[in-house]
Amino acid sequence: MKKFNLTIVYIFFTFGFVNSQERQAPAYPLITHDPYFSIWSMGDEINTSSTKHWTNRAHSLIGIINVDGTNYRFLGKDAVNYFEVVPSSEEGKITEQKPLSGWETAQFNDSSWTTADAPYGNEGVATTTWKTEHLWWRKNFDLETLNLEKLFLKISHDDDVDVYLNGEKIYTCQECWTNENEFKYYEISQPVQHSLKLKNNILAVHVKNNRGGQWLDAGIVEKRKVKNEIVQATQTALNLTATQTNYTLTCGGVDVHLTFTSPLLMDDLDLLSRPVSYVSIKTKPNDNKTHNVQVYFGASSVIASHDENQLMTAEKSNTASLGYLKAGTQEQPILKRKGDLIGIDWGYMYVATPKNANATQNVSSFENAKKDLLTGKQSEFQNVGKKLMLNTLFPKEKINSEKEYLVMVGYDDIYSINYFGEQLRPWWNKDGKNSLPNELDKAYTNYEEIIEKCTNFDTSLHKEGVVAGGEKYAKLLEIGYRQSIAAHKLLESPSGEILLLSKENNSNGSINTVDVTYPSAPLYLVYNPNLLKGMLNGIFYYSESGKWKKPFPAHDIGTYPIAMGQTYGEDMPIEEAGNMLALTAAITKAEGNASYAKKHWKTLTVWANYLSEEGLDPANQLCTDDFSGHLARNANLSVKAIVGVGGYGYMAKLLGEDNIAKDYTKKAKKMAKKWMNLAKAGDHYSLTFDDKNTWSQKYNLVWDKMVKLNLFPKKVYRKELAFYKTKNNKYGLPLDNRSEYSKSDWILWTATLTDSKADFQLFADPIYSFAIDTKDRVPMSDWHWTSNGDQRGFKARSVVGGYFIKLLDYKWNEH
């Protein structure tokens, strides 16, 4: 009977959803493996915009099919054609001393200024360090022609700027900034453009740092018109599952079924770590006639660069079963760049296809690739250049039934992480004896088996999600699955332990952040608790090696991908100690034994003692919701401390340390009783102990329920949940009384406190409404306004793994 039900679900899942064009996510994962190798479609139609990295940089994939002489684009879109006029990230003149008037003109004498390479700013990230309040920059340039199309200022700045071209102000921005390495484009007016000369032009910028980070990089680009000789295919279906994103498009008399599969299956670490995604292009006549077809697939070399203007090298080679193209930067600065919104510029991307497909592979500019496609000729192979395209052109053929064209896209980063001074290779090549071509061969050999495993997993995840929390909850799990995993890198530590190191995407770029691991954990507890150990091992090592000497855990171990020690500017003592104890207790619960806790018992004891002494009534400090600012006497943070102490007692019991277990369980229950008095505020419990007119989500209570610590009476849950119902908004429950924004992961944790599926859906379903209504088309944001559905901040973060908390509760306590 179970097998029959699963089949019915599969049929509905595969065909019922595929035939719908309803929006299913804010953005759709296409190729998702780690924080750098992460390509998305930022809209519902796969061929109306360029595919992008989660940072919003174009990581262009292009698919074109010729059907009976007409070219149709079924994947991607021509990127905006910006051509360098004044290159960014190059040499300029700078000064940090206020210059004399006229500094922005071509006639000004800047011989006393310093010559230095851009970008200028934060130490360790910028090419040239700038630490003072003001910076003035000048770039002298000549032109080969004045016959230019539209010109744009290309600029990345933090904070205020004034920009001049030949003495005319072309852009100003006060109390605003871009993220470092994020460029914005602003059109230069025609009168100013017409003032340009062939010789001795000057682009000049004054930038002021108001607070926080500081940054400047600028240039000028030309936007050229493109003659469109390709028809846009009509998309008719879209379906998102946990490991696959599927599209159907009509191209004249032929339908294209386009499927992206990133086989992130957590029960097979070798497969999970293999940085290879499948792009399946299946063609089939839709009119029962025979058609002439030819399929083209292109991938931009920008995928392997941080800046689109970096010089790239390319080559062509093969294995026993595959032909492939390979491209990377000429410079190859391995593990030299760190930060948040950046791309990788070391290692090599690969595009492979089976030899028996008889495809022609070439590397050229995209302009030449399109010309080749339209004319049937082949450009000369380009070994070196900027913004190259890796082109795969399958042979022309007649089809009267379904035909599959398979492409595999992979990435070899060579070394992934600097782990306390030792450069670590990725898990799939941890001994340095493997190669990406070898992994591509394995991926091809096992293609059908892997796709079947992915399909079965996707079906099972959806089915279990529906049972645990309803249809909309299941769809949230599908949104979160690949996103969370792809915000991590899987490695082996020098001592042979698993490391699954997160990047704190779009919030500061830290590596292995404890309070990012904490909300991410449920996904990994559901499917492989060893991976959660991999998220904790680096933090344990940092303390146990003596590199971190404080009586609570570090916030992080560096800035991705450099793990040399905490770089966050402030500790979160109770937050991180509570997180580590709660998560170690959760691993203990998942495995049914405390062997992992035993390995780190001395360290856990130090942290438990800290929480028992300092955790009940927290001092003025940050918690994981640091965007809300400092808070003293934080009731929810106090819950975390109590759960941490109780979790220590729970683990001691399983280790046979009965006296310790009784002592700490007693301490935790005593703390919980005091908490109820301190936080009581009539029909709810307050945000802070000293203000009864406040309220907040007590999402940290979820571990008391999940691990069955039984520290708080169930009436505490019931009272809070009843109160939350009065505060729920269209797009979710606010985090607390201070603002209408919320964190979707915490909402689902709070909702899991109820045993009523209807009540769970009351809180959970509005999050899916946000996902399909928000105007912000980015990988799922976990921080949004609950009133209007706008993104407040954050995107592409691993914390959406926290959506799996209800499924974890179902598996632990209900299944």
N, C-alpha and C positions, 0 to 999 in steps of 0.2 A: 504493500500500500504506500509506503514511504517513497519507493522508487517511482510509482505512478504519479504521485503528487509533485515530485521534483520535475518529472517530465513535463507536466502541465505548466508548472511555473516557468520552465525553460522555454517552452513554445510561446507563452505569453510575453516573456521577457525578451526573447529574440525577435519575434515578429510584431508583437503589439506595440513595443516602444519604437522599433526601427521605422515603422510607418508613420511616426509622428515627427513633426518639425518643431514641436514645442521646445522652448528654451529649457535647458537642463542644468546650466551652471553659468557663473559669471564669465568663466574662461575655460577652455578645454585642453587638457594635457595631450600632447602628441608624442613627444620624445622626452622622457623624464627619468633621469638616473641619479643625478647629484646636483648640488647647488650651481654648478657651471654648465653641465650638459642637461639643459632643461628648456624645451621648446614648446610653445603654446599657441593656440588660436584664440584671439581675444574677442571673438564674436561668434554668432551662431552659424554663419556661413563660412565654410573653409576657404572660399575663393574670392572673398570681398575685401580682405585685408592681408597684409604681410604677416607671416608667422613670426613670433617674437620670443625672446628670452623673457623670463619672468620680470626682469628689470625694465622691460618695455623696449629694449634694443631690438632692432630687426635681426632676427636669425632666420633668414629667408629660405624657405623650401618652395619650390615651384613644380607644378605638375601640369603638363599639356598633352592633349591627345589629338591627333589628326584623324578625323573620321571622314572618309570619302572626299578628301581635299580641303576640309575646313578644320582649322585649329581651334580647339576649345581649352580654356584654362580651367582645370578642375581643382587645383591646389595653389594657394598663395596668391599674391598680387605683386605686380612690379613695384619694387621699393621706390620711394621718391628718389629721383635722380639728382643727387647733390654731388657736384664736382668741386674739388678744392680750388680756391683762388688764393686764400691765405691759409695755409695748413695750421690746424691746432696742434698742441703738444710738441711745439718746436721752439727754437731759440728766440728770445726777445730781450729787450732792455728793461730793467726794473730798478726802482729805488723805493726805499721805505721812509725817506725824508721828503717832506712836502716840497715840491719843485716850484720854480718861478712860474709866473703866468705865461701862457702860451705853450706849455709843455705838451699840449695835445695837437700841435700843428707840425707840419713837415719841416718848417724852418728852425724849430727848436734844436739847440745843441745838447744832445744827450750823451756826449763822450764821457762824462763822469759817472754815468749810470752803469750798473753791473749787467753783464751779459750772462743769461741763465736760461735753462730749458724749462718750458712749461710741462705739466701743470705746477702751480705754486700753491703751497698750503701745508696740510697736516704732515708732520714728521712721520716717516715710515711709509707714507702712501704717495705723497707728491714727489715729483722729480726734484724740485727745489723747495726746501723748507722755508716757510714764511710764518713768523710767530708774532709779529707786531700788529698794531691796530689797522694800519693803512698800507696799501701797496699801489704804486703807480707802474704801469706797463706800457711799453711802446713797441710796435712792430713795423719796420720799414719794409715796403714791398714794391716790386715792379710787376707790370702786366705784359703779356705777350700780345694781347689784343684788347681793344675797347668794345668789340662786338660781343657783348655778353648778354645772356638772358637774365632772368630775375636773380638778384643777389640777396643773400640772407646772412645776417650775423649768426654765427654759431658760438654759443657761450655756455659755460658752466661756472657758476659763481656762488660764493657764500662769504659775506652777506651782500650789502648794498653795492650797487655799481653805477657808474656813469661811463658810457662808451662813446667814443668820437671817431669819425672817419674824415681825415683831412680837415680836422678842426671843427666839423659839424657834429653836434650831438645826435646820435642815431638810436640810442636806447638808454633808459634810466630805470632803476628799480630800487625803491627804498623799503626797508623792512620786509624784504623777501629774499629768497635764495633758491638755488637748485641743490639737489643732492650732489655730493662729490662724484665726478665722472659721469654725471647725467647732463647731456647737452640739450639746450633749447634753441630754436631757430626763430629769428625775427626778421621780417622782410625789410630791406633797406629801400628807402624811398627813391623814386626815379631821379629827382633833382640831385640828391647826394650821389647816386650811382653815376650820373652824368658828369659829376665833378672829378671823377677818377682820371688819372693820367697814366701814360705808359711807364713813366719813371717817377720814383720818389713819392709814393703814397705812404700814408701813416695811419695805422689803426692803433688807438690809444684807449686805455681803460684805467679808471681809478676804482679800487675795491676797498671796502671798509668791513672789518670784522666787528660785529656787535657783541656776539656771544658764541660760545660753543666752537664748532669747527670753522675752518676758514679755507677758501679755495678760489682759484682762478685758472681758467684755460679758455682761450678764445681763438676764433678764426673767421674767415669769410668763405661761403660756398655759393656756387651757382646752381640754380634749379633749371634743368632743361626739359622741354616738352618731349614727350615720347609718342611716336606714331603708333597707334594701337591697331595691330593686324591680327589680334587674337580675340575670339569670342568668349565671353564668360559663360561657363556651363551653368545649368540650372540645378541647384541643390533641391532634392526632394525628400531626403530623410537624414536624420541625425540620431545617434544613440551613444550615450556615455555609460561605460561600465567601469569596474574597478581597475582593470588592467588594459582596457581597449577603448578607443574612440573610433566610431564608425560613421561614414558618410555615404550617401548615394546621390549621384549627380547624373543628369541627363545631358548627353552630348550628341545632339542630332538623333540618329537611329541607334545609338549605343548608350547604355547605362554604364557608369563607372562606380564600382563599389570600393571605396577607399577606406582602409583600416590601418590605424596606428596601434601597435602593441608594444608596450614596455613590460616584459614578463617579470614583474617584481613579486615573486612568490617567496614568502619568508620561510618556508620549510626547506629551502634549498639555497644555502648561502652562496654557493658558487654561481648559481643562476641569478640570484638577487644582485650580486656584485658585478655581473657581466655587463659592461656598458654598451649594449647593442640593442637597438629597437628595430622592429620589423615595420616596413611600409608595404602593405599589400595593395596592389592596384588590379582589381578584377574587372574585366570588360565583358559585356554581354549585350547582344542585340536586343532591342526592346520592341522590334517589329517583325520578328521571325524572318528577317532577311540576312543576306550575307553582306558584310561591310569591310572595306579596307581601313585598317587602323595602324597607327604608329604612336607609341607612348614615349614621352620624355619626362625625366625626373632630374631636377637640379637642386643642389644644396650650396649655399653661400659659404665661402671660406671665412666669413666674419664670425661664424660659429666658433672658430678656433682662435679668435682674437679678442682683445679688450677694446680696441679702437679700430673702427673700420678702415682707417688709413694706415694701419700697420702693414709692412711689407710681408707678403706670404710666399712660401715655397710649396710646390706641389709635385707629385710624382704618380706614376701609374705602375701597378704590379699585379701579381696574381698568386693564388694558392692552387692546390690540386683541383679544387672545385669552384673557385670564385675568381672573378676579376675585381680589382678594387682601385679606387683613387684615394690619395692621402694628401692632406694639406695641413700646414701649421705656420706659425710666424717664423720668419727668418732668424729673429733674435733669440727665441727660446729662453726667456728669463725664468727658469724653473723656480717656483715658490718665492718669487721676488715681490709679488703684488699681493696686498692684503686689504681688506675693507668690506664694506657692505655691497653697494650697488656697482659691482665691478664684474668684468668677464675674465675668463682664463685666457692667457696668451702664451701658454706653454703646452706641450703635448700636441697630438695630431688627431684630426677628425678623419674618418674613413667613410666612404660610400662604396658598398659592395653589391654585386649581383651574380647569380650563377653563370658559370661559363656556358652552360648549355642553352642559355637564353640568347646567346650570340649578340649581346648588346655592344654598342660602340661607346666607349668612355673617353671623355676628353675634359680638359681644363682650359677655360678661357674667361674673358669678361662675359657678363650676362648679355650685353649688347651683341657680342659675337655669337653667343649660344642661340639667341633668338634668330639671328640672321641665318645661322646654319640650319636651324629647324625649318625656316621658311623657304630657304633656297635648296635644301638638300645637300649642301656642301659642308665640309668640316674645316674649321679654323685650325691654325697651327697650335699644337699643345703649348700652353703657357706655363713654364716652370716657375716663374717669379712674377709677382705683380700684386696689386691691391684689389680688394673686393672681387676675387675670382669666383667663378662658379664651377662646381664639380658636376659635370654633365653625364647623364646616362641616357642613351637613345636606343630603344629597342627597335628591331627591324620591322619594316612594313610587312603586314600580313593580312590575309583575309580571315575573318572569323564568322562563324554561324552559331557558335555556342560560347559558353563562358571560358575565358582565358585569363590566367593570373600572371602578372608581372611582379616579381618580388625584388625589393630593394632592402638592404640592411644599412643602417647608419650607426656608426660606433665612434667611440672616443677613447684614446689612450693618453691619460694625463702624465704618464711616466712616474712621477712622484706626486702624491696627493696632499700630504700634510707634513709640516715640520713639527714633530712631536718631541718637545723638550730637547731640541738640538739634533734629533735624528730624523732624516727624511724617510718617510714611510711610503712604500708603494701601495697601490690599491689591493684589496683582498684577492682579486682574481689573479694577481701577479705578485703576491707577497714575497716570493722567493726570487723574483727577477728572472725566472727561467721561462716564463710564458710570453706570449705575444698577442697583440690584438688580431692579427690575421688568423692565428690559431683559434681564438675565441669566435671569430666570425665563421670559421669553418664549422665549429661545434654548433653554433647557432643555426646554421643552414642545415646541417645533417639532422638535427633534432627538431626542425621547424614544425612539422605537423604534430609531433608529440607535445611540444611546448604550447602551441596554440590550443590544443585540446585541454591541457592542464589549466591554461588561463581561462578558457571558456567555462570549464567546470567550477573553477574557483569563483569566477564572477557570478555565476548562477547561485552558488551556495551562499556567498556573501549577501547577495540581494535577498534571498529567501530568509536567511536568519535575521537580517535587518528588519524585514517586514514583520516577522514574528515578535522580535524584541520591542520595536518601537513604532511600527507602521510604515506605510509606503513612502511617505516623505522623509522619514528618518533613514530608510534604506538608501534613498537617493543622496542624502547628505554623506553617508558613508562612502558612496561611490565618488563623490566630489573630493572627499578628504584623503582617499587611500594613496594614490600616486603622489599627490602633493606633499604629504607628510614624509613619505619615504625619500623622495627626491631632494629633501632639504638636509640629507645626511650623507656621509661617506663611510663605507664599510672598510675596515682595515684590521690588521693584526698588530698588537703592541709588540715592542721589543721583547717582552717576557712571554709572548705567545697568547695573550688574552684578546678576546674580541673587543674592538673599538667601533662603535657606531656614533660618529661625531657629527653633531648638528651644526649648521650655520644659522645664526639668528638673522634670517632673511628680513630685510626691510625694516629692521628696528634698531640695529647697530652693528651687525656683522660679527658678533662674538662667536667663538667656537665652543661647543660643549657647555652651553649655558644651562645651569641647573634648573632655573625656573622656566625654561623652555622645554627641557626634558620632562618636567613634572606634568604639564598638561598634555604632552605628546604621548605619554606612557601607555594609555589604554589600548591603542592599536597594537602595540608590540606585546603587551600582556595577553592579548587575545590570540595572536598567531605565533609568537616565538619569544618567550621571556628571556632567552639568552641574548636577544638583541637589546632588551632593556638593560641587561647587565653591561652590554657594550656601551650604553649611554652613561652608565655610572662609573665604569672602571677608570676612566681618565680622572674623574674627580677624586675617587679614592686614592689613586696613585699620587696625585698632587699633594694630598695631605700626608699620606703614609711615607712618602719619600723625604719628607722634611722640607720640601720646597715651599709649602704653605703651612704656617705655624699657628694659625689662629684656632680657637676652640669651636669653630663652626666651619662649614664648607665654603669654598670660594664660589663666587658667582659664575665664573667661567675659567677657561684655561688659556685664553688668548683671543686674538682676532683672526678669523678664518682667512687663510689656512695655516696660520702660524700659531701653534699651541706651545707657547713658552711661559705661560703664567697669566694670571688675571690681568685684563686690561680695562675692565669696567671701572669707572671712577669711584664707586662707593660699594661697600659691603651690604649684604642683606642677611644679617646673621640668623634671625629666627626663620625667615623665609627659606633659606637654603638648607638649614639643619632639619627643619620640618619636612622639606621635600625629600631629602635623602633617606630619612628614617621611614617616611610613609612609603616610598617606592621600594625600599629594601623589604619592608613588611609585605608589600603587594607581590613581590617576587616570591617571597616565602609562601604566601597564600597560593599563588599559581602553581608552585612546584610541590607543595605539601610537605616541605622540609626547610630547615633553616641553614643549609650548608653554605649558601652564599653569604648569609649574615655572619656565620661563624668565621669565615675567612677575613672579615673586616670588623670583628667584634670590638676590638680595642678602640678603633676609631668611632664606631657607632656609640660606644659607651660615653666617650668624651662629648659627642653631640647631644646625646640624650640627657646627660647631666646639665649641659648648657641650657637646654630647653626647659628642664624641670626648674631651674633657678631663675631664668630670665623670660620664659615664654608666656606665662599666664597673663601678665599685664604689660604688653610690649612698649618699649620706649619709642621715641620719635624716630622712625626709620622707614625705609622703603620696603614694599612687598613686591610680588611679581607684577602687580598692577602699578608699576612705577610711573606710568604716564599720568596717573592721578595725583602724584606728588607724595611727599612725606605725610605720615599719619602716626600719631601717638595713640596708644590704648586701642589699637585696631582689633575689634572683636573677632573678625574672620581669621586674622593672623594668629590670634590666640588659639583658635580652634586648631589651626595647623600644628602649633606647638603641642597641644594636648594629644592630638592624634599621633604625633611623633613619639611622645613619651609612651603612650599606650601601645603603639606599634613595637617599641623596644621590649616592653613587657611580654607582648604576644610572641615575639621571636625567642625571647629567653625561655619561655615555656616549652617551645618546640625543641630547644637545645637541652632540655632537662635541667635548666637552672631555675628550679622552682622558687627558691627564696628571692632571687632577683626578679623573677616574673611577678611574684606577689607584691613585692615592694614597688615596682614601677607601675604596675596596673593600679595599685592603690593610690599612688601619687597622681596618675592620670585621672582617675575617677574623682579624686578630691579636687583637682583642678577644674574638672568639668562642672562639678557642683558649684564651685565659686564663680565660674564663668556665668552660669545661669542667673546668679544674683547680680553680677556686675553688668550683664548685657540686657537684663529684662527691661522692656519698654512697653508694658501693657500687652497689646495684641501681637507683638513681635519682639525681636531682639535687635539692639541698636548697632549702628556702624562703629561707634566708639563708646567706650564705657562711660565717658563723661558727658555725653549728649544724648538724651533719650528721645530727642526729636529727629533722630536719624535712623536709617536702615541700610542694610546691604545684603547681597547674596552671601550665604554661608556655604559656598561650594566645597570648602575643605571638609565639611562633615561627611562627604560621600565615602571616604575611606573607613569611617566608623561603621557605616552600614555595610560596605562591600567586604571588608575583612572580618566583620562581625566582632569588633572590639567591644561593643556594648558599653561605651563610656557615657553616652548621652541618652536620656530617655527618648523614646519615639515621639513623645509629645512635643519635643523641641522641633523635630522635623515637621510635624503636622502644623504647629503654630506658624512656623516660617512659611511653609507652602501656602497656607490659607491667606497669609498676608501678601505674598507675592502675586497671588491671583488678582489682587486689587491694583497692582502696579504694572501689569503686563501691557505692552504696547503692540501695535500692528506688526512690528518686526522684531519683537522679543522683549525680554525682561531687562530693564536697565541694571547696570552693575550695582549702583547704590543711589542714594538720594541726591548726590551732588551733580549728576548729569544724566541726560537721556541716552548717552552712549552705553554700549555693553560689549562684552566679549562672548562670542557665540560658543566657545568651548566651555566657558563657565556656566552659561545658561543650561547646557546639556548636563553638566555635572549636578547642578542644582535640581534640575528636573528628575534626575535619577534617584533623588531622595524619596520620591513617591513610589508606592507599589501599584498605583493605578495607571494603566496604560492610557486612559483618557486624559488624566491629568498630565502625564508625561507629554502627550501630544499637544496639549494646551500651550506648553512652553517650547516644545521642540519644533512644531510645524511653522511658527513664524520665522524661524531661521532659514528654512527652505524658501519661504516667501521672499526673504531678503535676497537669497541666492539667485532667484529667477526674476526679481524685480529691479534690483539695484542698477543704476545707470553706470556704475563703475565697473568696466569690463576688464578685470584683472583676476589672476588666480586668487581663489577664495580669501577674502579679507576676514580676519577674526575679530576686528574691532570696528563696529559700525553704529550709526545712529538708529535707535529703535523706533523713532517717530517717523522718519522719512525714508529710511532704507539707504542712505548715503554711506559710503565708506568713510570712517573717521581716520583710519590709518592702517598700516600693515597690509601685506599681501604675501602669498606664496610661502607662508610660514609652516613649520612642522607641527604647530600646536593643534592643527585640525585633526591630528591623530587622537586628540581628546574627544572627538565626536563618538568614538567607539566605546565610551564609558558605559552606555546603556547595554550595548551588546555584551560587554564584559560582565556586567551585572547579571544579564540573562544567562550567560554560560556558567558563571560561578554559583548563582543562587536560585535560578529558576529552571534551567534546562534539565 
